[in-house]
Amino acid sequence: MTYNPDLLNKAKRHPEKQKNPDRPMGQKPDWIRVRAPQGATYGETHAIVKQFKLTTVCEEAGCPNIGECWNKKHATFMIMGEVCTRACAFCNVATGKPDALDKMEPLRIGVAVEKMGLKHVVITSVDRDDLADGGADHFVKTIEAIRFKAPDTTIEILTPDFKNKGEAVEIVAKAKPDVFNHNLETVPRLYPTVRPGARYFTSLRLLERVKEVDPDIYTKSGLMVGLGESKEEIGQVMDDLRAAGVDFLTVGQYLQPTPKHAPVEHFWAPDEFSELERMARAKGFLMVSASPLTRSSHHAGDDFEKLKAAKANATK
């Protein structure tokens, strides 16, 4: 048998998916295509990330917007390692047993944010079900380090669901990030196959609880489309999010990372995304970003400014 290192690497990255049958990935429509990463600023951002031994979701999740974002010195830092304790059917982050937490990581992120001169930073993480608090204290220490090194930078966090982790949500919310994001990802019907380690109402309750702890924190959530959901199901999720007080919704096209991941059932066209945006705005979200290439942290800094302006107009 011919040795194929690429297949071996995929098996190591997603051991739980190797028994899955290969699903055809198909051809992406023209509106999905993006330019390959290039440019001097992209190289500078890459160098800073490597210099401080940081992990980015841009790289680990194979984000299609990495070229655009890194050329603008925007990066979403992923804390607590690059190995997740869950195995979502859509996600390209490696699954397995994570290493111990790096206690110096928060400070390194703070220094990197200062060095990059970021006005707005997004911090996310892998799921750490192995930790008693799900990594809540590490989020807090990272927020504190950024505030110490770059006090003028606004902070957006994208957290796991902290399922069965006690007061973890309250601990993180009390650190007062400017934006608290947690993605529902898909409609309730698809959770057992797409997001089997999570529970829809646990995620919904997390977003509601943040507002109870601190009503001034902006809350945000995101959905992927293309996994077999209907427009009516998406509308119901929008209603649930509004009932939980969520301010900002992102909607983007799911892209299949490998043949072992969940297949794309439908590529939503740009005009369909425009319709979803109109639906969401009619339901009362302060801010909506819906397009094929929308991702949770794409244009996060610019969108945060629009979000603040929308709230100011709504309270006049």
PELIN-V498426 format. One line per field, one symbol per residue. ss: DSSP state (A for helix, B for strand, O for the rest). phi: phi as a letter, one per 30 degrees, with the letter a starting at -180 (. if undefined). burial: 1 if it has 24 or more other C-alpha atoms within 12 Angstrom, else 0. A space follows every 10 residues. Layout:
# PELIN-V498426
ss = ???
phi = ???
burial = ???
This chain:
# PELIN-V498426
ss = OOOOAAAAAA AAAOAAAOOO OOOOOOOOOA AAOOOOOOOA AAAAAAAAAA AOOOOBAAAA OOOOOAAAAA AOOOOBBBBO OOBBOOOOOO OOOBBOOOOO OOOOAAAAAA AAAAAAOOOB BBBBBOOOOO OOOOOAAAAA AAAAAAAAAO OOOBBBBBOO OOOOOOOAAA AAAOOOOOBB BOOOBOOAAA AAAAOOOOOA AAAAAAAAAA AAAOOOOBBB BBBBBOOOOO AAAAAAAAAA AAAOOOOBBB BBBOOOOOOO OOOOOOOOOA AAAAAAAAAA AAOOOOBBBB OOOOOOOOOA AAAAAAAAAA AAAAOO
phi = .ddbdddddd dddbddcddd ddcedicdde dcdbddeajd dedddddded echcccdedd ciddcedddd dchcbcdcci jcccdcbddc ccddclcddd dcdceeddde ddddddiddb bccbaddbdd cecijedddd ddeddddddb ddddbccbcd dhdicicedd eddddhddbc cbddiadeec eeccbddcbe dddddeddde dddaddddcb bbbcbjcjdc dddddddedd ddddiddbbc bbddbddbdd dedddacdde dddddddded dddjddbbbb aecdbecdhe dddddddddd ddddcd
burial = 0000000000 0011101000 0000000000 0000001000 0100110110 0111111111 1011111111 0111111111 1111111111 1111111100 1000111111 1111011111 1111111111 1011111111 1111111011 0011111111 1110100111 1111111111 1111111101 1001101111 0111111111 1011001111 1111111110 0001101111 1101111111 1111111111 1111011100 0010011011 1011111111 1111111111 1011001100 000000
